[in-house]
């Protein structure tokens, strides 16, 4: 080692941000391991590298004794006093024991350490970069597919899209560009492990934030998301400014903004509804595109009964209960949907039993009325509790 070596280390410090002192300490530790491996593990030794010249030396430390039992850690008093007459038994003496052929080992070891530290530094930089981007969107190219997991090239790093985070009907092909949501970044011995998703509600949120300037500026707020990835989603938006239409801002002129996101998600249908602090209004809005006549709510139980026109019942519930299920997820309320004919029958049976219509006000009576309604036209509407 020499000054040229030190100069190279200083260049690395500038280019890669790795401290010269950190590198030298790592090289010293590696050289000591190499010395012990090749010249005996019992040696009580240390290795130093001169910070000015780059020269290295190996020193052995011995305890001074009158009679030597273990020459690897002890030295005779007479021999020690040849170096310094002032030594006494029990003192420690250190002297150079650098092997003649240690230069080749030192050069090879130093190279290995520097390469390893460069790799570690690069991995740490990549980890820090992507760890700060958890909850953000990445845009990469499909590099390979192994055991149904999709590996996405991100330049210096690689993201993994596991089968559980893939939209079921999507196909991922080599060389195609894909956007995904970073859900977690893990530190591993092989570098950062970046886990991404195409099904996470956060992907929908970030896509809207990228597409809608009003969301970026805080003029419009995205209050809630309910998503069944690849099929249908609902988002609830709100603006404190009465002059701003939050739904219109997200849909865009002629629907161009929301259509751009639908295209990115390969045809996933998206309903944009207006959020309201009034639960009855929010529940009514959440069932869009169905029209709602009335909503009755029991706030303590977070139950809402929605009445729709007869011809709107199937639309309000949706195929296999999807529209109502997403509305329940979006609002956080249990939603029971009735059409006008069903409600007329329920009220009539109550009246026939001697209850006044004005008494039909409590959740308990509502539950009893439900029990009387044995001709529910769609059993899916009764399953929202477990799907919400």
NORWOMO-V744246 format. One record per residue. RES is the residue in three letters. PSI is psi in whole degrees, 0 to 359 (NA if undefined). D_LAST is the distance of its C-alpha to the last C-alpha in whole Angstrom. Layout:
# NORWOMO-V744246
RES_PSI_D_LAST ; RES_PSI_D_LAST
This chain:
# NORWOMO-V744246
UNK_151_69 ; UNK_191_70 ; UNK_331_70 ; UNK_322_68 ; UNK_315_65 ; UNK_322_65 ; UNK_320_65 ; UNK_322_62 ; UNK_322_60 ; UNK_324_60 ; UNK_320_59 ; UNK_321_56 ; UNK_319_55 ; UNK_319_55 ; UNK_317_54 ; UNK_352_51 ; UNK_23_51 ; UNK_123_52 ; UNK_135_54 ; UNK_318_58 ; UNK_320_58 ; UNK_318_55 ; UNK_315_56 ; UNK_319_59 ; UNK_321_58 ; UNK_320_56 ; UNK_318_59 ; UNK_316_61 ; UNK_321_59 ; UNK_321_59 ; UNK_322_62 ; UNK_319_63 ; UNK_319_61 ; UNK_320_63 ; UNK_314_66 ; UNK_325_65 ; UNK_320_64 ; UNK_340_67 ; UNK_12_70 ; UNK_125_68 ; UNK_342_65 ; UNK_353_68 ; UNK_128_69 ; UNK_83_68 ; UNK_168_68 ; UNK_153_66 ; UNK_135_66 ; UNK_145_66 ; UNK_125_66 ; UNK_123_69 ; UNK_347_67 ; UNK_320_70 ; UNK_338_71 ; UNK_1_68 ; UNK_147_71 ; UNK_152_69 ; UNK_150_71 ; UNK_129_70 ; UNK_142_71 ; UNK_143_72 ; UNK_129_72 ; UNK_151_74 ; UNK_133_75 ; UNK_125_79 ; UNK_160_81 ; UNK_327_84 ; UNK_118_84 ; UNK_127_81 ; UNK_325_79 ; UNK_101_76 ; UNK_345_77 ; UNK_340_74 ; UNK_359_73 ; UNK_155_76 ; UNK_143_80 ; UNK_147_83 ; UNK_318_85 ; UNK_318_88 ; UNK_322_86 ; UNK_322_83 ; UNK_346_87 ; UNK_331_88 ; UNK_324_85 ; UNK_113_85 ; UNK_345_88 ; UNK_356_86 ; UNK_146_83 ; UNK_159_83 ; UNK_137_81 ; UNK_341_78 ; UNK_160_77 ; UNK_137_75 ; UNK_140_76 ; UNK_134_75 ; UNK_158_76 ; UNK_136_75 ; UNK_31_75 ; UNK_120_73 ; UNK_151_74 ; UNK_323_76 ; UNK_21_74 ; UNK_347_71 ; UNK_316_71 ; UNK_316_69 ; UNK_319_66 ; UNK_316_66 ; UNK_315_65 ; UNK_317_63 ; UNK_316_61 ; UNK_319_61 ; UNK_314_59 ; UNK_317_57 ; UNK_315_55 ; UNK_315_55 ; UNK_317_53 ; UNK_317_51 ; UNK_325_51 ; UNK_315_50 ; UNK_316_47 ; UNK_318_46 ; UNK_318_46 ; UNK_319_45 ; UNK_320_42 ; UNK_320_41 ; UNK_317_41 ; UNK_318_39 ; UNK_313_36 ; UNK_320_37 ; UNK_313_36 ; UNK_334_33 ; UNK_327_32 ; UNK_353_32 ; UNK_12_30 ; UNK_133_27 ; UNK_8_24 ; UNK_175_26 ; UNK_138_27 ; UNK_153_30 ; UNK_110_32 ; UNK_184_34 ; UNK_134_35 ; UNK_119_34 ; UNK_317_37 ; UNK_166_36 ; UNK_121_34 ; UNK_124_34 ; UNK_46_32 ; UNK_353_30 ; UNK_138_29 ; UNK_127_30 ; UNK_123_33 ; UNK_124_33 ; UNK_128_36 ; UNK_23_36 ; UNK_259_40 ; UNK_348_41 ; UNK_174_37 ; UNK_134_35 ; UNK_152_31 ; UNK_123_29 ; UNK_101_27 ; UNK_161_25 ; UNK_324_24 ; UNK_337_20 ; UNK_8_20 ; UNK_146_22 ; UNK_127_21 ; UNK_322_21 ; UNK_2_23 ; UNK_148_25 ; UNK_134_29 ; UNK_122_31 ; UNK_150_34 ; UNK_133_37 ; UNK_353_38 ; UNK_148_35 ; UNK_140_34 ; UNK_143_30 ; UNK_141_28 ; UNK_164_26 ; UNK_128_24 ; UNK_115_25 ; UNK_332_23 ; UNK_146_26 ; UNK_119_29 ; UNK_148_31 ; UNK_123_35 ; UNK_170_37 ; UNK_338_40 ; UNK_5_40 ; UNK_181_39 ; UNK_139_35 ; UNK_112_33 ; UNK_113_30 ; UNK_127_27 ; UNK_166_25 ; UNK_147_22 ; UNK_353_21 ; UNK_346_18 ; UNK_138_17 ; UNK_333_15 ; UNK_331_18 ; UNK_315_20 ; UNK_318_19 ; UNK_312_20 ; UNK_325_23 ; UNK_319_24 ; UNK_321_24 ; UNK_325_26 ; UNK_329_28 ; UNK_332_29 ; UNK_108_28 ; UNK_326_31 ; UNK_328_30 ; UNK_319_27 ; UNK_322_29 ; UNK_352_32 ; UNK_5_29 ; UNK_323_30 ; UNK_139_26 ; UNK_139_23 ; UNK_109_20 ; UNK_325_17 ; UNK_153_14 ; UNK_138_13 ; UNK_128_10 ; UNK_135_12 ; UNK_95_12 ; UNK_134_16 ; UNK_349_18 ; UNK_295_17 ; UNK_147_15 ; UNK_159_14 ; UNK_138_14 ; UNK_145_15 ; UNK_126_16 ; UNK_158_20 ; UNK_150_22 ; UNK_134_26 ; UNK_337_28 ; UNK_115_31 ; UNK_341_31 ; UNK_352_33 ; UNK_128_31 ; UNK_104_28 ; UNK_325_25 ; UNK_315_24 ; UNK_322_27 ; UNK_322_28 ; UNK_327_25 ; UNK_320_26 ; UNK_166_30 ; UNK_125_33 ; UNK_27_32 ; UNK_17_29 ; UNK_325_31 ; UNK_309_28 ; UNK_328_25 ; UNK_326_27 ; UNK_321_28 ; UNK_322_25 ; UNK_318_24 ; UNK_319_27 ; UNK_327_26 ; UNK_19_23 ; UNK_46_25 ; UNK_6_24 ; UNK_124_20 ; UNK_137_19 ; UNK_123_18 ; UNK_125_17 ; UNK_119_19 ; UNK_160_18 ; UNK_128_20 ; UNK_147_18 ; UNK_143_19 ; UNK_343_20 ; UNK_113_20 ; UNK_320_16 ; UNK_320_17 ; UNK_319_19 ; UNK_318_16 ; UNK_317_13 ; UNK_316_16 ; UNK_325_17 ; UNK_339_13 ; UNK_5_14 ; UNK_139_17 ; UNK_8_19 ; UNK_147_19 ; UNK_140_21 ; UNK_134_20 ; UNK_313_23 ; UNK_156_21 ; UNK_128_18 ; UNK_134_18 ; UNK_146_17 ; UNK_98_17 ; UNK_322_16 ; UNK_318_17 ; UNK_350_14 ; UNK_49_12 ; UNK_136_12 ; UNK_133_13 ; UNK_123_15 ; UNK_133_16 ; UNK_128_19 ; UNK_159_20 ; UNK_154_24 ; UNK_316_24 ; UNK_352_25 ; UNK_358_21 ; UNK_312_19 ; UNK_325_19 ; UNK_319_18 ; UNK_320_16 ; UNK_319_14 ; UNK_168_15 ; UNK_126_16 ; UNK_29_14 ; UNK_14_11 ; UNK_316_11 ; UNK_314_12 ; UNK_323_9 ; UNK_316_6 ; UNK_323_8 ; UNK_320_9 ; UNK_319_5 ; UNK_320_5 ; UNK_317_9 ; UNK_335_9 ; UNK_13_7 ; UNK_149_8 ; UNK_125_7 ; UNK_127_9 ; UNK_126_12 ; UNK_129_14 ; UNK_147_18 ; UNK_174_21 ; UNK_321_24 ; UNK_317_26 ; UNK_315_23 ; UNK_325_23 ; UNK_321_27 ; UNK_317_27 ; UNK_313_25 ; UNK_321_27 ; UNK_319_31 ; UNK_322_30 ; UNK_316_29 ; UNK_321_33 ; UNK_332_34 ; UNK_3_34 ; UNK_6_35 ; UNK_139_32 ; UNK_149_33 ; UNK_327_30 ; UNK_344_31 ; UNK_352_29 ; UNK_67_26 ; UNK_346_25 ; UNK_158_23 ; UNK_327_19 ; UNK_316_21 ; UNK_326_23 ; UNK_318_20 ; UNK_318_19 ; UNK_321_22 ; UNK_322_23 ; UNK_321_19 ; UNK_329_21 ; UNK_339_24 ; UNK_88_23 ; UNK_2_23 ; UNK_51_23 ; UNK_124_20 ; UNK_344_20 ; UNK_110_17 ; UNK_340_15 ; UNK_327_12 ; UNK_340_11 ; UNK_356_11 ; UNK_11_9 ; UNK_331_6 ; UNK_315_6 ; UNK_340_6 ; UNK_337_4 ; UNK_NA_0
